[in-house]
Amino acid sequence: MREIVLDTETTGLDPLTGDRVVEIGCIELFNRIPTGQTFHRYINPERDMPASAFEVHGLSAEFLKDKPPFGEVAEDFLGFVGDAALVIHNASFDAAFLNSELERVGKPLIARDRLVDTLLLARRRHPGAANRLDDLCARYSIDNTRRTKHGALLDAELLAEVYIELTGARQAALGLELVSAEKVAERERIAVVQVRPVPLMPRVTAEDLAAHRAFVATLGEKAIWHDYLSESGDEIPAVPVAAIAAVAPPPAVPVLP
């Protein structure tokens, strides 16, 4: 399952009063695991930057003046997100800004049923607790020391880690790792006995045979070894592996890697 963790930075709080998107950051997940694929763009809002917004993200009008307007990055953005679900913290805020920008350039809007709001997920899991992104990073021991200012790509990276914790995907992955380790250990316990394609020539002498028969005679008439002695005493038939295993320790054998 492909999902896109997304964050934006803007010039203010309301696209209906002329505020614009100035940065988009996206992280791709597949089955709740980051793939390493990202999308990041700074955007010229074609307007001034209020001091209150600059205090939040540190993006000035001077810095953004040579960046492309949203219309020039819209196709790349839509191509990256495709039809994947969009994981956003306080999704209604970012979706409203993105849809305002998309509508302005005549592109299809983002449907509400594609949104996964991590703020709502956090409120369900931690009712009554503070659930800002910084609060969730602290709760799940996620290092956010780089977050001195808001930044769309960095916030999307942090949110991806938070989302994995909120959905329990990290514990599921750990469980898979444990199962895999058990299977490896099980494989290592399987011994492989290699059989020679051509048996070695017998190295037992007549004296050895006589000594062996004399020893077996001392074990009594019911000794199992009598079953494997020939009548003539000229030969000793092959002893079944099971009989050898019953009286002798197993030899050292190679194991599967």
N, C-alpha and C positions, 0 to 999 in steps of 0.2 A: 504494500500500500504506500503510495507516494503522497507526502504532505509537504507543504511549504510553511516554514515559520517566518513570519513577516513583521517588520516594524517600520514606522515612518517617523520623520521629524517634520514639523510644520512651522508656519509663521504665527500661528495662534491656535485658538480653540474651536473656531466655527467656520467651516467653508462657506456657509451662506452669507457671511459678512465680508467675504473676500480673502480669507486666509487660504494659503496655498501649501502644497507639499514641497519640501526642500531636500528631502533625502529618503531613499527607500533601501532597505536591507533585507535580504531573503536568505534562508538556509534550507537546503533540501534534505528531507528525511525519507528514508525508505524502510518500511517496517519499524519505524521509530528509531532508526539509527542514522546519524548524519552521514551523508555520502561524500562530503567535501565540496559539493557543488554549491556555489553562492551567486547571488545577484546583488550588486551594489551600485547605486548611482546618486550623485549629487545633482540637484535640479535648480535651475534659475527660476525663482518664483515670479519674476517680472514685476516686482514691487519691493517696497522697503522691508527691512527687518525690524520689528518692534523690539525694544530693549528687553522686555519680559521674555520673549522667545529666545533672544540671543543668550540670556542668562542660563537658559535650560540646556541648549545644545551647542552654543558657541559658534554657530555658523553665521557669518556676517554677510551683508549684501555685497560687500567688496569681494569676499571669497567666492560667492556664488554667481557673480555677474558674467563670468566667462563659461559657465556650465550650461548644458543644453536645457531648453524648456521641456516640460513634460511631454509635449507632442512628439519630440524627437526620441524619447526613450520608451514611449508607450508600447510600441511593437515588441521591443526587446523584453520589456517587463511581462507582457501577456504571453510571449513565447516561452519565457522561463517558467512561469507559474502553471501554464497549461490549464488542465481541468482539475488540478489537485486541490484538496482541501487546504484552507488557509488558516494557520494556527496563529492567533493574534491575542495579545493581552489587552483587554478592553476593546474587543473587536469592532464594536459599533463606531468608535471614534475613528480608527484608521480606515475602516470601510467607507465611512461617509466622505472622508477626504479623497480616497482613491476614486470613488464613484463620481465625485464632483469633477476631478481631473479628467477621468475617462469620458464623461459626458461632454466636457468642454471641447474635446478633440474628436468627438463622434465615434468613440470605441464602445464595445459592449461592456455593460456594467457587471460588477461582481454580485452574484446572487447570495442572498442571506444564508441559504442552506449549505453553502460552501464554507462557512465560517465556523471555526472551533475557538471559542473564547476561553482562554486560560484563566481569566479573572473569575468567570462563573464556575469553572472547575475548582479553582482554589477556594472559593466561598463555600462550595458544597463540601469539600474535604476538610476545610478549616473554618467552620462557621464561627463568627464573632472575632476572628483574628485579623490582623492587618495583612493584606494580600497584595501589596505593591510588589513590583519586580524585585526591589532590594530586600523586602521582607522575606520573600520566597527564597531568594538566594541564601539569606542567612539561615532560614529554617532547614534548607537541604544541604548546607555546608558547601555551597557553590561559590568559588572565588570570584568576586566582582570588584576587586580592588582597582582594576583598570577603569572602572566606570566613574570617572571624576565628572564627566558631563554625559548627557544623553547622546547616544549615537545609534543610528538605525541598525547597522550591521552588528556592532557589539551587543546591542540589546537583543537582537534576534538570536545571536549565539547563546547568550545567557538564558533567553526564554526557551530555546530548544532543550537545554539541560533541565530547566524547571519542568517543562512539559513531559519529558521522559520520567522524571520523578513523580509527577502528578498522576500519570497513567500507569505507574508501576512497571514500565517497560524495562527499567534497569534491573529490577529484581528478577523479571522473566529471563533477561539475558544471562544473569548470573546463574539462574537455575539451569539453563542450557549448557553453560560452561561446566557446571558440576556434573551434569549427566554425561557430557563428553569426556570429562576426566575419569569418571567411573568406567566408561566403555574402554578407554585406553588401558586402564589398570587391568580390566578383565582380559583384554587381548594379551597383555604382558604375562598373564598367568597360564596361557595356553602353550604347552610344549609341543614342538614339532620333532618327531623322531625320524631321522633320515636312514633309509634302508639302502644297503649297497646293492647296485644292480647285478654285480657278480660276487658271490660269496668268496671269502678268503679260503685258501687251502688249509686243511686241518693241521694244527701244530702240536697235537697231543701225541705223545709217544706211547709205545706199548707199556713202558714202565709206569707212565702216568695213569694209564687205564687200570693197571693192576693195583696201583696204590689207591685209586679211587674206589675200586670194587672192595678192597680190603676195608677201607673206611666205612663204606655203606653197610658192610656186614656187621659192623659194630653198633649200628643204629637200631638193630632189631628187625624182626621179620615184617613188621607193619610200616616200616619207613617208606615214605612216598617215593623215594629214589629207586626202590626196586622196580617200579613200573617203567623206568626209563633205561634199564640195563638190558642189553641183548642177551639171548639165551647162550650164545656161543662165547660171549665175552670179547669177540673180535672188534665190536664197534659199539658206539653209544649213539642212539638216535638223537635227532635234534630235540632239545627240551622246549616245550611250549613257553611262550613269553610270559603267560600268566603264572606258570610255576616258578620261573625265575624271579618275577616281581614279588612273589609271595615270600621268598627267602633272601632276596638280595636288595640292597638299596638301589634306587634308580640312578643311572649314570647321569653325568652332567650333559644337558642337551641345550641347543640354542633355542632362543625364544624369539617370538615375533617382535620386530621393532615397534 
